[in-house]
Structure formats: C-alpha cells, structure tokens
Amino acid sequence: MENEITITEEDGTSRLDTFLARKIDNRSRGDIIRAIKAGDILVNEAVVKPHYKIHTDDTITITHIDAVQEQELTPNKDIRLDIIEENDHFLVINKPSGLQVHPSTRRETDTLTNSLLAYYPAIKNVGDDRLRPGIMHRLDKDTSGLMVIAKDQQTYETLKEAFKMRKIQKTYTALVWGSFDKEEGIIEAPIARAKSYTKQKVALGKFGGDAKDALTHYKVVEKLSLQMTKNASDEIISIVEVQPKTGRMHQIRVHFAHIQHPLVGDTKYCTKNQYDSNLQFFESLPDSEPHTFLLHATKLAFILHEKKYNYEIPLPEFFNTYTDSLKSV
C-alpha cells in the first residue's frame, strides 16, 4: 500500500500517530507507531517520531502498515482492585505483590489489565498498546504499591509527557542488604539489556544495544540486624526510601545490586553469597508470606490540569511481619 495525505487547516496540529489512528480504520495505533518508527510512514519525505506535531501542508507518505495480531484481552472480575482514588480522568490503585500488570504468554488472564477491562470496559482503547490499556507505568509482579491508570486518551497523553519529562515523583520503600557508608546518596549508572538474559538488565559491563541513563536517589531510614543461623553472625538489613529519577526496567533492583546492596529476597540480582543469605532469610518466614524481594511504591505525586495530586499508602502487612522479626541497630 502507498498513500499520501496532505494536511489541511481543518486537521489541526495533533500528534502524527494520533491523527493517523483517527484517519485509518483498519489499523491500531500500535500498528501505526511501529510503522512510523520503521520508516514506513514519512512526513515531507523524512523519518519523524510518532509524537511529531503535524502542520498545514505537511505531506504524509504511507508505504505500508503491518497489522500485528495480538491476543485479545479477557476481562476478569475475579481480581479485585484496591482503588485509592477515582475520578473522571484516572484511577490510583494499590497493586498487591504477586499480581502481574499485563498479560504474557505464561499468564494471559490473571493480570491487573484483565481486571481493569472487566470493571472499566471503555479503557480498552486508551493508550498505545492493546495489551496495556490505560497503563502509565509498570511495577514488577512482586513489587506492590501505587499506580496511576488513565481512563481517557487525553489524560494518557498528558501523563505520558509528564513521565517523559520526569515530572512525576515516585517514592519506594525497600529492604536491602548491608550498611551504607553514607545515609543518603545518588546512584547514577547506565542500564542496558544483558546479553545472557533477554529480560534482565545490567548497570555496567557487557550488554547488547545502547545503554540508557539511569538515576536513583536513596535515603537510609533505619538499620536492622538478622541473625544468620549458618554462620552465627548478624547480617545488616537497611530500610531505604528510594526515588528513581528515570524509569528503566528493574532500575531499583539493578542499581542497588550494582552498589553491592541488593534488595532482600531478590535472587535474580545478587552475588552467590547474597543468594545464600536470601535463602536463609526465606527459611525464617512462614510459608504463607511472599518469598520474594521487598519493594513497595509508597508515594506518588503529579500535576494534572494544573491541580496537584499527592498519594501515600502504608507498607503492606507482610513488610511489617518481616521487620518485626529483626532487631533494631
């Protein structure tokens, strides 16, 4: 297919991908974005970004757009939403540890997205990806805490730009191994995809593709000690407040592992000795408690339509179960 579209005054100055999604009936916005990035859609014979703002007399040339067949989302009312606040534009929810955000080949129906679709069917067409409707940012399956979900496309675009410009403040609480020399600091190290693991990220060393800048601020809140049965010595565990200034995949986990203070319970990003410490830590826990890393999105702050929104929620109960069993230092 090859097609040319000339922009008129009536078309306005919207984003290129948004304009084409309205103009072309048989292709999704995700299909259009992929075509723009691949250079199959040009503006004035030049490659542009999906967010390019169209102008009167621009000529859009469409070579072809491949339709990607994606799995259909299945609504699931069995997954209840813990809603912190809801209005006409967005939801703020408290995601529990263990709940995956969007479907995958291994988990197709038991995710946050399936629940959102069941309770808010109109959200299906919000966003850039059919499998992530309304999702503004992702938390790992085992990370709990605050998330904001857009309920309409305009809100999605506004919040997406705010995330891009780093105007949304996210604060996490984490339990990490070891004692810090400085009670407060910044971890600045690029993150890239590891060669040996398709989903794993590394801060430095051998990696495939381009590394992306990553910045994490932390502050030590409290120090605790854990009696390690196998070596008869105490292991220091620090409770830290963390503010990632960028949003890279697994950023907090990777950065703290990079400075030799991996998250307690994180068996993926740690050394062999720390892996063994995690196993001993798990042995001291009841089977009913999550045996995973301890990371919770505690605070979320942003501005939308000139109004400030601030949210803060307490730590989940299993965090308290863990810390109550430790000694204060």
N, C-alpha and C positions, 0 to 999 in steps of 0.2 A: 504494500500500500504506500502511496505517496500522495500527500495532500498539503496544500498551502492555505494558510489562514492569514488574512490581513486585519490587524487590529484597528477598530474604529473608535470614535469618541464614546459611543454607547457602551463599549466593552469595559471602560474604566481602567483602573490601574491595579488590578488584583495580581496575586501570585500566578506564575505560569502554570504550575501544577493544578492549582485551584480552578483557574479558568478552563483548562482543558478537561478537567473532571466534569465540569458542567456542560461542556461542549460535546464531548464524546460519550455516547450512551453505553456502548458495549465494552468499555474498558474501565477497570477500577483505578482509583487514584494511585494505588501502589504500582500498578502496571505502568502508569504514565510516569511516575517518578523514576522507575527503573529505566524507562526508555530515554528520559532526559539525561540521566547520569551516564548512560551508554553512548550518548551522542547521536541517538536515532531521532531526536527532536531538537531542531536548531532554531535560533532566533536571529534573523538577519544574517544567516549562514554561519553563525558562530555557536559554539557549545556554551551553554549557560547553566546555572544552578536551578534546581526546582523552585527555589524561592524568588527567582528573578521577577521583578515587577514589570508587567507588560505596559507598553506605551502606544499611543496612537501612531499608526503607520508601521508598527513592527510587523515583520513577516515571519510567521512560524511555519517551518517546514517539517512535516512529519513523514519519516521514511517508513517505519513500521513500529508497531507496539505489540509485543508478545504478551498474550494473556496467560498469567500464571494460575494454574488450577490449584487452589488451596483448599484444605479441608474446611468443611462447614462447621461453624461453631454450634455446639449443642447447649441450650440453656439448662442450667442445673439449679433447681430451687433447694436442693438438699444442703447446699453450702450457704450458711447464714452470713450476712455481712454485719460487722461491728461498725456502725456508722457513727462517727464523731460529730459531723455536721453535714447538712444537706441544704442546698438552695437551688435556684433555677439553673445555675451555671456549672456547679461542680459538687462532688462528694469528697469528703475527707473520711477515710476509713482507717481502722486499726487492723492491719493484716496479721494473723497469727503465724507463729513459726510452724513450718511444715506445709503451708499452703503455697503451691506454685502459682505464679502470676498469670501466665498464659499457656495455652496448650502446647504439647510437644508430641513427638511420635510415641513416647512412652506413657504420656498422661494426656489424654485427649479431652476428657470431660470434667475432671475433678480439679478445676483451677478457679482462681479469682475471676477470670474473664468469663467463664461459663456462668458463674453466679451473677455477675453484672448483667449479662444478657438476659437472664431469667427475670430479674427484677426491674430492669430498665431496657426494654427492647429497642427503644429509639436510639440507644447508644451505639447500635450496630454500625452505623455509618459515620461515626465520629473518629477522626484520626487519619493516619497514613497507612495503616496496616490492618487488614481484615481480621487478623488473629489477635490484635491488641487494641480493640476499640476503646477510645477514651483514656487509655493508659498514658500517663505523662512521664512516669519514671518507674523503674523496676527495682524491686527488692528481691534478693536471693530467696529461694524457697524457705530456707531455715532462718532468714532474717525476719524479725517481727517489727511492727510499728506503723507509723503514719505514712499514708499515701494519698495523693490528690488525684481524682479522676474527673476529666472534663465531660460534661453532659451535652455540649454542643460544639460545632466546629469552630466558631469564633473564639470561644474560650480556649479550646485546644490550641489554636494558632497563637493566641496571646501568651498562654503559659509556656508553650514550646519556645517562643522567642525569649521569655524570661529565663528559662532554663539555659538556653544557649548563651545569654549574656551574663549568666551566673548571678542573677538577681533573686534566686530562690534559695533561702537558707535552710539547710537540713542539718540536724544535730542528732548524733547517735550516742548511745552508751554501749561500751564494750568491756568485756573482761579479757585481759591479755596477760601472757606470761612475763614475769620478770619485773625488776625495779628499774626505774628510769633515773638517769643522772640529772636530767632537767625535768621539772614538774610540768613544763609547758614547751611546746615546740612545733615545728613545721616539717613535714616530710615532703620533699619535692624530688620526685623520681619518675621518669617516663615509664609508661606501661605499654606493653605490646603483646601480641599473641605468641605463646610459646610454641616452638617447633614440634615438641614431643606430645603436646596435648592440645586438641583443637579448641577446647573451651577455656583452657587455663591461661592466665595472664602472668607475665613476669615484669618486674620493675627494671632490671638490668640484665645484661648477659646476652645469650643468643636468642634471637627472636625472628619471626617471619613477618614481613610487612613493615610499615612505618610505626615507630613508637609515637605515642601521644602524650603530651604533657599531662601531669597529674600532680595535684597539690592537696595535702591533707593537714589540717591543724588539729592538735590534740592538747588536752589538759588532764593531768592526773587528778582524780577526785579522791581516791582512797587506796591504801595498800592493805592487802590481806595476806595471810600465810596458810598454806596447805601442807599437812603432814603427809609426806610421801612414804608409804609403807615399805617399798622395796629398797630404798637407800637410807631410810631412817633419818632423813633431813627434811627441813621445811622448804617449800617452794613458794616464792613470792608471786602473788597474783595482783595486778593493778586494775582498778576500775578507772576507765578513761572516758572523758567526754570528747567526741570526735566531730569535726566539721569538715567534710570533704568539699573543697572549693571547685573540683571538677567531678564529672560523673562517669568515670571509667568502670568497665566491668570488673567486679570484685576488688575495687580500688582499696577499700579499707583493709580487707584481708591481705592483699598483696603488699601494701605499704608497711603494715606492722610486721609482717613476716620478713620484709626487706631489712628492717632495722633490728631484727632478732627478738621481736616481741610479738609473736603470732597470737591470734585470738585463741583463748582457752577453748578446747573442743574442736579446733579446726585441724583435721587430719590431712587436709589437702595441701595447705601452705604452711609447712613446718619442716624442721630438721628431724632426723631419726630420733634423737634424744627427746625432742619435744613431742614427737608422735607417741613415744612410750609414756611420757608424762600425761598426755591426753587419755591414753588407755587406763592408766591408774586413776585418773580423775573420774572417768566414766564408771569404774568399779565401785566408787563410793556413792554413786547415785542410785536412787530407786529406778526400777525398770520402767515405771510409769512416766518418768521425766525424759524430755528430749535429750538424746546423747549426740549433741551437735555443738557447733560454735555458738558463742553468746554475743549477739549483736542485735540491738533494738533501736529503731528510729524513734527517738523520744520527742523531738521538736520539729516543727515545720512552720516556716514563715514566708509569706509572699504578698505582693500587691496586685490587685486585680481591679480594673475600673476605678483607679485612684483610691481604693479602700485597702487598708492593711488587715491582713489575716494572720493570726498567731495561734498555734495549737501546741499543746504539750500534754503528754499522757504518761502515766506511771509505768514503771518496769513491769513486765509480766510476772506472774506469781512464781514461775519456775526460776527466774533470776534470783528472787528472794530466797528460795529454797537452797540454791547454790551458795549464796553469800552468807546465809545464816550458819552454814556448816563450817565456815572459815573463821580464822582468828584475825582480829584487827592488829595491825603492826604500828 
